[in-house]
Amino acid sequence: MSQNTIRVLHTSDWHLGKTLADVDRTADYRAFLKWLLGIIEARSINVLLVAGDIFDTTMPSAEAQRLYYSFLTEAAKTSLRQIVITAGNHDSQRFLRAPRELLSVVRTFVAGSTAEKEVCVVRDKDGAPLLGIAAVPYLREGDVRLSGENDTDASRSAAWGRGIGEHYARALEALKTALSGADVPMIASGHLFVTGAKVAGPDEGSDGGVYVGSLRNVSAAVFGSAWDYVALGHIHRAQKVAAEIPVRYSGSPLALDIGGAGDRHVVVELAFDGKNLTETEIEVPQPRRVMRIRGNLGELMARIEAAGSESPGAILEAIYEGDPMDAGILVSELGRAAGEAGVNLSAVRPKLLLDGTGDTGPVKSLDDISPDGVFKSVLEANAVTEEEREALTPLFLEALERAEILEREKKAKVREKLAQGEKNAEEDGE
């Protein structure tokens, strides 16, 4: 490649602040960001493009914010000419853009909510354009013109696709205007679900942002054919999308759920020699293993012990495949083994369980059994006397009631935060 090669690093879906199995992953994210800085330096990256979901929530924790701003500060000392960030469905665009004056000091561009505010031109030291980017954030219905919409699903789906396509067309024209005729590579970003992409993990659609098989799907054709690359986020599995032009999800750099335990996690290097593009996947080392294990009780116990020896701090989901047994005993035994091994047990998903009476009942998952049912199963499995049962039951009910109160308080806080967010949004629109 020539000395004029422009190098872009495409990543997305960091979800800073996210926990898994109640495990604080701050150290995991710190390790990833340190590694990323090293890659930027080692490969002389010119532009870092993050295609949405920097944070896991719209109101990130102080620690998540420290990770983010510390990274931007250190990144400004590297070879980077520009950092381009778009908001995902988990991000608050208002929050990301608030410190824009300070962000400009560390060469960071955060996209706005209109095509005209999404244009970023990367220039050389003399001011000549090197690269054009349409940094399109996650688009909601209020951002898209749903012309021709009626009450049918097919019509709404078609209107959504047209609206998305029109947005990218406007972004393209705005970018061409900003480039003033310069013939340089043009990249579009996006945070959305493209038809045909494979969703990894069980929680991809939990926030309502990914609608597999619904009107939220768009065809890759909505991007048109003028872009030299389309950098996508929203789907956590790294993959190419079948399209006329290069369209790719970088995926999440860290495993964010058990469903993605077997996935490769990468960042994507784009090397533009003129308009000739070379794409290279760079695998991200995982500071903490996320695993799914299977087997009978003995096999699961052995695999938990092995995981503790090989990957301390790993997060495991156990799939029980042995003979029917009591749910309470199963969970208790595996939980004890996980604690002794120094790993984290996120869930136990048995194939067959007893119904709590000692007789084999219908096939149940752990989710089908109430807390009361598990409590009774444990009492019976341990041959608890009637006197002991009378003493333990009030303590259990008190703990259960307290848990319910805490859950309600948690939901109330969420509602309060949402209300404040809506108020802020209204103020922004005034």
N, C-alpha and C positions, 0 to 999 in steps of 0.2 A: 504493500500500500504506500501511497505517496505521503509526503510530509503534510499535505493539505487535507488529509483524512480527518473527518469530524467524528468523534466518538461519543455516543449517547448511551447512557445506562438506563434501562427501563425496569422499574419495579413498581409494586403496588401493594395495597392491603397489608400494611404493617400492623394495624390495630394496636398501637401502643396503649398499654394499660389493661389489655385483656388478660383474664385469668382463665385457667382450665383446671377443673377439679379442685377449685379453691386454692390453687397454687399461684403465688405471686411470681410472675415471670419477668420482673424488672431486670434481674441479672441476665436472663436469656436475651432480652432486647438490647441490653448494654453490649453484650458480646457480639450480636449481629451488627450493630451500628459501628462498633470498632472495626469489625471485619470489613464492612462496606467502605469505610474510609481508606482502609488499606488497599482494597481493590481499585478505588478511584485513583489513588496515587500510582499503584503498580501498573495500571493499564492506561494512564494518562487520559482519563475520561474528561471530556469537555462539558457535557451537559448531563445532569441527573434529572430524570423525569419520573415523578411519583404519581401514578394514575389513581389516586383516591384512597380513602380510608387510612389516613395517617394515624388517626386515633380510633379507639374502639367505641367511644361515646362522644356525644356532642359537648359534654362537659367533662373533659379529661382531668384526671387527678393531677396534683402538683408534681408528683414524681414522673408521670408520663410527659408533662410539659417540660420538665427539666431535661429529660432524655432528648426530646425534640429540639429544643433551643440549643442545647449543648452540641448536638450533632451539627446543626446549621452553622454554629460558630466555628467548629473545627473544619467543616467542609469548605468554608470560605478561605481556608489557608492552603487548600489543595489546588490541583490543576483546573478545577471547575471554572468555567466562564459563567455558567448559569445553572441555577436549580429551579425547576418548574414543578409546581405542586397544584394538583386539582383536588377539590373536595369530593369525597365519596358520600354515600348515603349515611354512613356512621358519623361523618364530620359535620361540624357547624361551619358553613362558609363564612358567616359573620365573624366567628372566632378566629379562623385561619387568616382572614384578611385584616383583622383589626390592627396588628402591628406593622402594616405595610411599609411605613417609613423606615422602621428599623430593619425589616426584611430586605429592603433595597440595599442596605449597607453590606449584607452578606450575600448579595447577588441572588436573591430568592424572589421568584415571581409566583404569586398565588392567583389563580384564575378567578374572574368575576362570573356573573350569572347571565351575561349577554354575549353574543358572538363578538361584538366590538371590544369587550373587555377580556376576551379569552386569547387574544393575539399576543404572541411573544416572538420577537425577532432576536436571535443570537448573532452578535456582531464580533468582528475581529478588533484588534487594538486600534485600527484606523477607522472603525465605524462601518466597515463594509459588511453586508449581510452574509452569514455563514449557513444559517439554518432558520427555517420558519416553523413555529409550533402553534397549533390551535389547541389550547389547553381547555378542553371541554369537561366541566365537572359533571357530577351526577345530576341528571335532569328530572325534575318532577313535572307533574301535569301543568302546573302554573308556568313552567318555563317553555312549554311546547304548545304550538298552535294546533289544536285538534280539530281542524276543519273537516267538515263532512261527517262528524260523529253523530250517531243515533244510538238507539237502545240495544242494538244487537252486538254480540261479542265480536263478530267478524268485522263489523263496521268500526267499532272502537279500536280493534287491533290494527286495522288498516290506517285509521286516522293517526294512531300513535306512531306507526312506522313512517308515515308521510311527514309528521311533525318533526321527528328525529332527523330524517333526511334533509328537511328544509333548514333545520338548525345548522347542520354540518355544511350545507351549501352556503349559508350566510357567513359562517366562520371562514370558509375557504376564500370567499370574495374579500372579506376583511383582511385576511392574511396576505392575499395578493396585493391589495392596496398598500399595506404596510411594507411589503418587500419592494415596491416600486419597480417591478419588472425584473428583479434579480432572479436568475435561474439557479436556485439552490434547493436542496431537499426540503420537503414539507411533511411534517408529522402532525397527525391528529391524535389526541388522547380521548378516552371515553371511560365511563364507569357505568356499565349496563350489561344486560344479558343478550348475547348474540345467539340466535338459533343455531343449534348444533354443538354448542359448547358443552362439555361434560362437567357437571357440578360435583365437587368433592366435598364430602362431609355432610352430616345431618343438619347442621345449623345454617346452611347457606341461605335459606329463605326465611329464617326465623324472624327477621325484622320487617318482612314484607317487601324487601327490595328486589328479590329475585323471584320471578314468576315463571317457572318452567311450564311450558305449554299454555301460557296465557297471553293477554294482550301486551304484556311487558316485553315479550320477545321482539327482537327486530332482526331482520335479515342483514347480513353483511353488506348487501347491495346498497343500504342506506348511506354508506360512506362515500359512494361514488368511486371513481377510478383515478382521481387526480393526486391522491396522497401517495407519498413514497413509503409510508409506514403508518399503521394505526396501532397505538399503544393502549391496551385495555386493562382495566381493573374490574373488580367486583366478584369474579370467580376465583377461587383460591387454588385451583389446579392449573399449573402452567401448561399451555397448549397453543398450537396454531389453529386458526379458524379458516376453513375453506372459503376462499374469496379470490377475486380477480387481482387484488393487491395484497401485500403482506399485512395481515391482521393477526395480532397475537395477544394472549393473556400472559403476563409474567407470572401470575399466581402469587400467593403469599410467601414471603421468605422463610417463615417459621410455620411449623404445623400448628394450626389453630384449633383443631378438634380431632377427635379420635378417627373420624371418617377419613381424614386425610393422612393417616399415619403411614400409609405405604407410598405416598406421593413423593416425587423428587421436588425439591424446593430450590428455585433458581432466581437469578436476575439475568436480564438479557442485554448483552452489549450489541449496539448497532454501530457499525463502522461504515460511514459514507465516504467513498472516494468519488467525488463528483456526485452523481446520482446512482452510482453502483453501490448496492447495499450488501454487506455481509453480516449475518446474524450469528451470535455465539451465546449459548447458554452457559452460565457460570454457576455451578452448584454451590448452594449456601450450606456451610457446615452447621449442623444442628447442635446447639449447646445442651439440649435436653431431649431425650428420646420420648416419643409418643407411640405407644404400642397397643396392639390388640392381641390377646393371647387366648388360646382355646384348649379345652381338655376336661378330663374328670377332675375331681378334687385333688388327688395326688399329683396329677400332671400340672395343674394350675399352681399348686404350692411350689413345685420344683421350678416352674418357669418364673414365678415371682422371685424366688431366691436367686435364680440365675440373673434376672434383670437387675437385682440389687447389686450383684457382684460386677456386672458388666457396665451398667448404666445407672449409677446412683442418682436418685432424684427423678427417675423416669416416671411418666404418667401412663398408667395401664388401664385398659378395659378388659375385663375377664368375661369370656363366653363359656358358661358351664355346659359340658356335653356328656356328663355322666348319668348315672341312674338317678331317678327321682329322689330328691332329698329336701329337707326342710329349708325354707328360704332364710330364716333367721340364723340357723347354724352355718349355712353356706357363707352368708355375708360376714358373719362374725369370724369364722376361720380364715377367710381370705383377707379380711381387714387386719387381723392380727399378724398374719404372715407378711403383709405389705409393710406394716409398721416396723417389724423386726428387720426387714430387708432394706428399709430406707427408700422405698418407692411410694408413689401416690396412686391409690386405687380410685379411678374416676367413677366406675360403675361395675356392677355385676349383672350380667344378663343370662340367667339360666334358661335352658331349653325346657326343663321339666322341674317342677317343684311339688312338694307335698302341700296339702290344703290346710295344714296346721293341726290336724287331728291325728296324724300318724298313718292315715290311709292315703293311698295314691289318689289324687283328685284330677281334675281336668288340667290340661296344659295351661300354665300361667307364666307370665313374665313377672319380674319383680315389681313393675309399675302397676300390675293388677292387684297387688296386695296392699291393704291399708296398713298404716302404722300400728293400729290396734291388732291386726292380724299377725304382724311380725312379732309384736310384743308377746302375744299369747303363744305363738310358736316357740319362742325362746324359753318361756316359762315351762312349757310342757317338755321341751327337749332336755332341759336341765333338771327335771323332776322336782320342781319347786313345790314346797308344801303349801297347804292352804293358808297357814299362818303367815308364811313369807309372801305369798301372793297378796294377802290383804295389806301387808305393809308396803309392798312395791307398787301396787296399782295406783294409789293416790299420787306417788312421786312421778310415775309415768304420765298420768293425766295432767299434772301440774306442768311438767316439762313440755308436753304436747301443746297445752294452752299457751305457754310462753312462746313457743315456736310460732304459733299462729299469730300472736300479737306482733312479734317481730316482723313477720312476713307482711302483715297489714301496714305496719309502720314503714316498711321498705317501699311498698307500693304507693303509700301516701306521699313519700318523698319524691318518688318518680313523677307522680302526677303534678306535684308542686313545681318540679323542675320543668316539666313540659309546659305548664301554664306560663311560667316565666319566659320560656323560650318563645312561645306564641306572642307574648306581650312585646318582647324585644323585636320580633319579626314585624309586628304591626308598627312599632316605632320606626323601624328601618324603612318601612314603606311610606311613611308620612312625608 
